[in-house]
Amino acid sequence: MKLNQLIQNLLGARQPAQVSRPEQELLSSLLVMAWVVEARDPYTGGHLWRVAQFCELLAKKAGFAAEEVARIALGGFVHDLGKVGIPDAVLRKPGPLSDEEYAVIKTHPDIGFRLLHAHPLATLVEDAVRLHHEMPDGRGYPLGLKAGEIPHLASIVGICDAFDAMTSTRPYRAGMPQAQALQIIGKNLGSQFDAHFGALFIELGESGVLSPIIGHTDQGIPLRHCGMCGPTVVLKRAHRAGDHVFCGNCGADYLLLQKTPDSLLELEATGTSGSAKDLSPEADVELIERLVQHQFVPVLREQASSRPH
């Protein structure tokens, strides 16, 4: 089943009279565009899912209503849409960026904002896409907003995005321990991070609820390590023993093994590389289905209920 039809069926089955076709199509395009961006960088596997989960937890902790929690989680999932316009030489550089390259990266919020501009549901997530790198002290980008000017959606996504970046491995550094990342957030409350939401996020971390998300691409599914490149192999819930998976960076082919019925799938190198078809990105439709069902439908329902009748 095509992704767009699947999402239409899901939403239509729940609220056929309230959710319009343009809204369904926008949701489909947002999710697919987000997956395309993530697939371009092998070291960001699962980033969208993790940020969405962190955002949902923080929004609930902050006491937002269910519809707003859904909007914040959706914003976390699509916040990096603008990176679709960043050249691979910059986006996939296996080392720290130069000042010139960093200036290119800093264009992605506005690129994402322009991509969204004509969409009927743009107002739901545009703050997350354009403003998630703003900081309370005014040193953020692209607008240099200060505390009190930054929408709560952007503040929450910014915290969750930064935390995932700190705890994730890159070609030039290992991901830092959770405690260290939380300490950095704590030291920068009111400057880099919103003081209120940052403090709540630290409480979440200290409670242990962030740990099952860190380093994972789905609930209970950790990133797997390529022997050459590190954590660059993404498994889907549909994968089974005997399937082949591939490193998104070097293309190495791995066979999935399961030693016992209850054990995690393990990788066994085959010594070969995947074909161009093997390495082409493919959205995780099953994961998207679950996100639509359990996280994103409430915000569309709220959007529909606010339309004039």
C-alpha positions as CSV (number, residue, x, y, z in Angstrom):
1,M,0.0,0.0,0.0
2,K,1.3,3.4,-0.9
3,L,2.2,5.7,2.1
4,N,-0.2,8.4,1.1
5,Q,-3.1,5.9,0.8
6,L,-2.1,4.3,4.1
7,I,-2.2,7.6,6.0
8,Q,-5.5,8.6,4.3
9,N,-7.0,5.3,5.4
10,L,-5.8,5.7,9.0
11,L,-7.0,9.2,9.3
12,G,-10.2,8.6,7.4
13,A,-11.1,5.6,9.6
14,R,-10.9,7.8,12.7
15,Q,-12.4,11.1,11.6
16,P,-13.6,11.0,8.0
17,A,-15.8,14.0,8.3
18,Q,-13.2,16.2,10.1
19,V,-9.9,15.6,8.5
20,S,-9.6,17.1,5.0
21,R,-7.8,15.6,2.0
22,P,-5.2,18.5,1.9
23,E,-4.4,17.9,5.6
24,Q,-3.9,14.2,4.9
25,E,-1.7,15.0,1.9
26,L,0.3,17.5,3.9
27,L,0.9,15.1,6.7
28,S,2.0,12.5,4.2
29,S,4.4,14.9,2.5
30,L,5.8,16.1,5.8
31,L,6.6,12.6,7.0
32,V,8.1,11.5,3.7
33,M,10.2,14.7,3.4
34,A,11.5,14.2,6.9
35,W,12.5,10.6,6.1
36,V,14.4,11.7,3.0
37,V,16.4,14.2,5.0
38,E,17.3,11.6,7.6
39,A,18.3,9.0,5.0
40,R,20.9,11.4,3.5
41,D,23.0,11.3,6.6
42,P,24.0,7.8,7.9
43,Y,24.9,9.1,11.3
44,T,21.5,10.5,12.1
45,G,19.5,7.2,11.9
46,G,16.6,7.4,14.3
47,H,17.1,11.1,15.0
48,L,13.6,12.1,14.0
49,W,12.0,9.3,16.0
50,R,14.1,10.1,19.1
51,V,13.5,13.9,19.0
52,A,9.7,13.3,18.6
53,Q,9.7,10.9,21.6
54,F,11.7,13.4,23.7
55,C,9.3,16.2,22.7
56,E,6.3,14.2,23.6
57,L,7.7,13.4,27.1
58,L,8.7,17.0,27.7
59,A,5.3,18.4,26.5
60,K,3.4,16.0,28.8
61,K,5.7,16.9,31.7
62,A,5.0,20.6,31.0
63,G,1.2,19.9,31.2
64,F,0.1,20.6,27.7
65,A,-3.2,19.3,26.4
66,A,-3.2,16.2,24.2
67,E,-3.6,18.1,21.0
68,E,-0.6,20.4,21.8
69,V,1.5,17.4,22.9
70,A,0.8,15.9,19.4
71,R,1.7,19.1,17.7
72,I,5.0,19.4,19.6
73,A,5.8,15.7,18.8
74,L,5.1,16.3,15.2
75,G,7.3,19.4,15.2
76,G,10.1,17.3,16.7
77,F,9.7,14.8,13.9
78,V,9.9,17.4,11.0
79,H,12.1,20.1,12.5
80,D,15.1,19.4,10.2
81,L,13.2,19.5,6.9
82,G,15.4,22.4,5.7
83,K,18.4,20.1,5.6
84,V,17.1,18.8,2.3
85,G,18.7,21.9,0.8
86,I,22.1,21.4,2.4
87,P,24.8,19.9,0.1
88,D,26.1,16.4,0.9
89,A,29.6,17.7,1.2
90,V,28.5,19.8,4.2
91,L,25.7,17.6,5.6
92,R,27.8,14.4,5.6
93,K,31.2,15.9,6.3
94,P,33.1,13.4,8.6
95,G,34.6,16.0,10.8
96,P,33.9,19.4,12.4
97,L,32.6,22.1,10.1
98,S,34.6,25.2,9.0
99,D,33.1,28.6,9.6
100,E,32.0,28.8,6.0
101,E,30.3,25.3,6.2
102,Y,28.6,26.2,9.5
103,A,27.2,29.3,7.8
104,V,25.7,26.9,5.1
105,I,24.2,24.7,7.8
106,K,22.6,27.7,9.5
107,T,20.5,28.3,6.4
108,H,18.5,25.1,7.0
109,P,15.8,26.6,9.2
110,D,14.8,29.2,6.6
111,I,15.0,26.6,3.8
112,G,12.6,24.5,5.8
113,F,10.3,27.5,6.5
114,R,10.1,28.3,2.8
115,L,9.4,24.6,1.9
116,L,6.5,24.7,4.3
117,H,5.2,28.2,3.5
118,A,2.4,27.2,1.0
119,H,1.2,24.1,2.9
120,P,-2.3,24.3,4.6
121,L,-0.9,22.9,7.9
122,A,2.3,25.0,7.9
123,T,1.3,26.9,11.0
124,L,1.3,23.7,13.0
125,V,5.0,23.1,12.7
126,E,6.7,26.1,11.2
127,D,7.9,27.4,14.5
128,A,9.6,24.1,15.1
129,V,11.2,24.1,11.6
130,R,12.3,27.7,11.6
131,L,13.1,28.6,15.2
132,H,14.5,25.5,16.9
133,H,18.0,27.0,16.9
134,E,16.9,30.2,18.6
135,M,18.3,30.8,22.1
136,P,17.1,32.8,25.1
137,D,20.2,35.0,25.1
138,G,19.7,36.0,21.5
139,R,22.7,34.1,20.1
140,G,20.6,31.7,18.1
141,Y,19.6,31.8,14.5
142,P,18.0,32.6,12.1
143,L,16.3,35.6,13.8
144,G,18.3,36.1,17.0
145,L,15.2,36.0,19.1
146,K,15.5,36.3,22.9
147,A,13.7,34.8,25.9
148,G,10.0,35.6,25.8
149,E,10.1,35.9,22.0
150,I,10.7,32.2,21.2
151,P,7.5,30.0,20.9
152,H,7.3,27.1,23.3
153,L,7.2,24.7,20.4
154,A,10.6,25.9,19.2
155,S,12.1,25.9,22.7
156,I,11.1,22.3,23.4
157,V,12.3,21.0,20.0
158,G,15.5,22.9,20.5
159,I,16.3,21.2,23.8
160,C,15.4,17.7,22.5
161,D,17.3,18.2,19.3
162,A,20.4,19.3,21.2
163,F,20.2,16.5,23.7
164,D,20.0,13.9,20.9
165,A,22.9,15.5,19.1
166,M,25.0,15.4,22.3
167,T,24.2,11.7,23.1
168,S,24.6,10.5,19.5
169,T,27.8,9.3,17.9
170,R,29.3,11.2,14.9
171,P,32.3,10.2,12.7
172,Y,34.6,12.6,14.7
173,R,33.3,11.9,18.3
174,A,31.4,9.4,20.4
175,G,28.1,10.3,21.9
176,M,28.4,11.6,25.4
177,P,26.8,10.0,28.5
178,Q,23.3,11.1,29.3
179,A,24.4,12.6,32.6
180,Q,27.0,14.8,30.9
181,A,24.5,16.0,28.3
182,L,22.0,16.9,31.1
183,Q,24.7,18.7,33.0
184,I,25.4,20.8,29.9
185,I,21.8,21.7,29.6
186,G,21.7,22.6,33.2
187,K,24.7,24.9,32.9
188,N,23.1,26.7,29.9
189,L,19.6,27.2,31.3
190,G,18.4,30.7,30.4
191,S,21.2,31.2,27.9
192,Q,21.2,28.4,25.2
193,F,18.1,26.6,26.6
194,D,14.7,27.8,27.9
195,A,15.1,27.8,31.7
196,H,11.6,26.3,32.5
197,F,11.5,23.6,29.8
198,G,15.2,22.8,30.3
199,A,14.7,22.2,34.0
200,L,11.8,19.9,33.3
201,F,13.8,18.0,30.8
202,I,16.6,17.4,33.3
203,E,14.0,16.0,35.7
204,L,12.9,13.6,33.0
205,G,16.5,12.5,32.5
206,E,17.0,12.0,36.2
207,S,13.8,9.9,36.3
208,G,15.2,7.5,33.8
209,V,12.6,7.8,31.1
210,L,15.0,9.1,28.4
211,S,17.3,6.1,28.6
212,P,15.2,3.7,26.5
213,I,15.1,6.3,23.7
214,I,18.8,7.2,23.5
215,G,20.6,5.4,20.7
216,H,17.4,3.8,19.4
217,T,15.5,4.1,16.1
218,D,12.2,2.7,17.5
219,Q,10.9,1.4,20.8
220,G,13.2,-1.4,21.8
221,I,15.3,-1.3,18.6
222,P,18.8,0.1,19.1
223,L,21.0,1.4,16.3
224,R,23.4,-1.3,15.2
225,H,27.1,-0.9,14.6
226,C,28.9,-1.3,11.3
227,G,32.3,-2.7,11.9
228,M,33.9,0.1,10.0
229,C,31.7,3.1,10.5
230,G,30.0,2.8,13.9
231,P,26.3,3.1,14.7
232,T,25.0,3.5,11.1
233,V,22.8,0.4,10.6
234,V,19.1,1.0,11.1
235,L,16.7,-1.9,11.7
236,K,13.0,-1.8,11.2
237,R,10.4,-3.7,13.3
238,A,9.6,-5.8,10.3
239,H,13.1,-7.1,10.0
240,R,13.6,-10.8,10.8
241,A,16.5,-13.3,11.1
242,G,17.8,-14.1,7.6
243,D,17.2,-10.6,6.3
244,H,20.0,-8.5,5.0
245,V,20.6,-4.9,6.2
246,F,23.2,-2.4,5.0
247,C,25.5,0.3,6.5
248,G,24.2,3.7,5.3
249,N,27.7,5.0,5.2
250,C,29.9,2.4,3.5
251,G,27.3,0.1,2.1
252,A,28.5,-3.0,3.9
253,D,26.1,-6.0,3.8
254,Y,25.1,-7.7,7.1
255,L,23.0,-10.8,7.7
256,L,20.6,-10.7,10.6
257,L,20.9,-13.5,13.1
258,Q,18.9,-14.3,16.3
259,K,20.5,-16.8,18.7
260,T,17.4,-17.3,20.9
261,P,13.7,-16.4,20.3
262,D,13.9,-13.6,22.9
263,S,17.3,-12.2,21.9
264,L,17.9,-9.1,19.9
265,L,18.8,-9.5,16.2
266,E,22.6,-9.5,15.7
267,L,24.7,-8.5,12.6
268,E,27.0,-10.9,10.8
269,A,29.2,-9.3,8.1
270,T,28.9,-11.0,4.7
271,G,32.0,-9.3,3.3
272,T,30.1,-7.9,0.4
273,S,28.4,-4.5,-0.3
274,G,24.8,-3.7,-1.1
275,S,23.7,-2.8,-4.6
276,A,22.4,0.6,-5.5
277,K,18.9,-0.7,-5.0
278,D,19.8,-2.1,-1.6
279,L,21.2,1.3,-0.5
280,S,18.3,3.4,-1.8
281,P,16.3,5.0,1.1
282,E,12.9,3.6,1.9
283,A,10.6,5.1,4.5
284,D,9.6,2.9,7.4
285,V,5.9,2.8,6.6
286,E,5.1,0.6,9.7
287,L,6.7,3.1,12.1
288,I,5.0,6.0,10.4
289,E,1.7,4.2,10.7
290,R,2.2,3.9,14.5
291,L,3.3,7.6,14.8
292,V,0.2,8.7,12.9
293,Q,-2.1,6.5,15.0
294,H,-0.7,7.3,18.4
295,Q,1.0,10.7,18.2
296,F,-0.1,12.9,15.2
297,V,-3.8,12.3,14.7
298,P,-4.9,14.5,17.7
299,V,-3.3,17.6,16.2
300,L,-5.1,17.1,12.9
301,R,-8.4,16.6,14.7
302,E,-7.9,19.8,16.6
303,Q,-7.0,21.6,13.4
304,A,-10.2,20.3,11.8
305,S,-12.4,21.3,14.7
306,S,-11.1,24.9,14.6
307,R,-12.2,25.4,10.9
308,P,-15.3,27.4,10.4
309,H,-18.4,25.3,9.6
